[in-house]
Amino acid sequence: MNGSSRQRWVPGNRVELLENGEQFFPRLVECIAQARREVIIETFILLEDPVGEQLRQVLIEAAQRGVRVDIMVDGFGSPDLSADYVLSLTRAGVKLRVFDPGTRLMGQRLNLIRRMHRKIVVIDGERAFVGGINFSADQLQSFGPMAKQDYAVEVVGPVVTQIHRFVLRAIAVGAKAPAWFRRRVRAAEPAAIAPAGGADVMFVSRDNRRHPEDIERHYRAAIRSARQRIVIANAYFFPGYRLIKEMRRAARRGVDVRLILQGMPDMPIVKTAASMLYHHLLHAGVQIYEYCDRPLHGKVALVDGRWSTVGSSNLDPLSLSLNLEANVIVRDEGFNRVLAERLDQLVRDACKKIDPADLSEWSGWRLVRSFFIFHFLRWYPRWAGWLPRHAPRLLPAETLVSQDKDQATGPAAPGTQTP
């Protein structure tokens, strides 16, 4: 699948940070309700909970007034949408497609790797939302102690043309689209959007063919250029050797390097994996904070006073070497300042700083484990390339619903008709 076209800074954009579902969902619903021509959504998780129900209703209303609505969900992240949910959308005219739907073996999903992990919405080709927020109620604080802390951005301006083209091509390639859809993609190519603000924005994607390292490469370049400050808040942190090396080098040359990681993880292995790197990072001068209010799900970073990124990409083997991801990189002092204030508040109010004295002393076992971790981090990007690299499929969701019904009812008895 194609990644973004030539990655370059696009000037003239307005970017607004949206924190958690409380800011993201109302704003998105408002924009969809005002859509005139088209709504395209890519998401890893879509659940049939209050958030999913609200989205269903606003999309049905949009489709009924003539708006073209396309949704792509991941087959692993969104495996249990009911026939009622799917058919209510498709009968209203919504195109709902599933990325790599998988079969189950003894109740377990097998389609584990190379997932479509992006979270993108494009409305009328003029406005885009990019970030880490899924369509599920656990993105709202009212969900309780396991509600996720997360971020997205709303972007208006010329860079939306690139994002719009990207999502159209993703549908066309994955679904082996007919000629009329390819014409729609070509028609979107020359669209031009007037400047809307002062931010330079770059849209960066990661795929398993043309852009396998693009997001990590931009992280490394920004860290290498840092002179004053680096703040990275990332949910699943187990990056490659080169990225860790750049962080350590930055700290040793006097840059204030801060990591905000999960202290109350949604999966215990997340904290265990990250903590294996604490010795290496702390001894180089990197400061580590664990967010302890609730699970951290954000994937954001800032460098000095202008460079920032928000997106879907974690800094772990899945996101950096296997999944399909998308981030926006923003070069703007105002946006950088807003993100810095939010992250500083997170550190002040809800984070525990990890002190080197808190870590257990080195032992023979710890030295052996460190040796293997070091070499795993050094080589896993190459090993990931050996894993199966299938051509991604996009299947209409109503087709999968029909297949499930057939499997549930079994073959018709001789002389009877299947309803």
C-alpha angles and dihedrals in degrees: 000000000000119000123211116311119251106338110233140141112271113200129210104052136137115218125188124190115228116197120204128331092295090072100026105050100048092047093048093047090050092053094046090050088056096045114128105185118003146009121189121184131185117183139160095213130033115167134186095242130109091291093048091046092052090049092049092053096048092046093050090051090049093049092048092057091052104268115143107237123193123178127184118190128179117253093223098041096044106031103140109056108145126236089246092055094046098043094046087060099041094046088055089055101263115144105223116184132180121218111224101338109204137206123237130238114205089340095308123120112234101190093091105139137061094024128179096247099164124122109202134148123184120187122196089337087279107084131041137189118202129173147087102294117118126200098260136108093243087076088071123080089226087070089079137233093343095052110129129243106223148152143216137167135227112217128194122177144058096320089067087074089065093046091048092051090048096055093045091052091047090058094042095050099040096044096040086235123215123250095268091058093048088053088053090054092050090048089058093054101085097039112132126197124202118241113274103179147349102273124114108217133189122195110213127184136184124216137157098253121033102011109031098145105022100113094045090046091056091048091052093047092050093048090048090053095048117121104168118010143011123182120179121181109185132161101210110034121182104116131178126276095259094055093048089049091054091050092050092047092050092051092048092054090055104266115145099242117187130179122196109198138165116290094166100037127193086221118034093216089065093066092040093054094047093046090059087070098048096094093052094048101040094048089056091053101262112146116224125200125184116212105224106176096083138322114316111224100165126119105196138130142174134199124200113318105317116029119084137155134198125177151104100290120110119197097246137098094271096054098035098043111018119019129077105247140173133200135172118221115207128200104194133115095216095052091043090053093051092049091046091052092050093049093044089053090050090054093047098046108031113013135097116212114227112227122200088234089061092063122089117255121266114269137177091265092047091052091051092047090048090053093054093043090051093054093042090055090047096052110024095095088061093044091051089063090064093062119098111289104197124178106261116245130210114199128184108256093225089060090057091048089054091049091051091051092050091050091048095050097037125210117330117256117253111279095018131103127231109236 
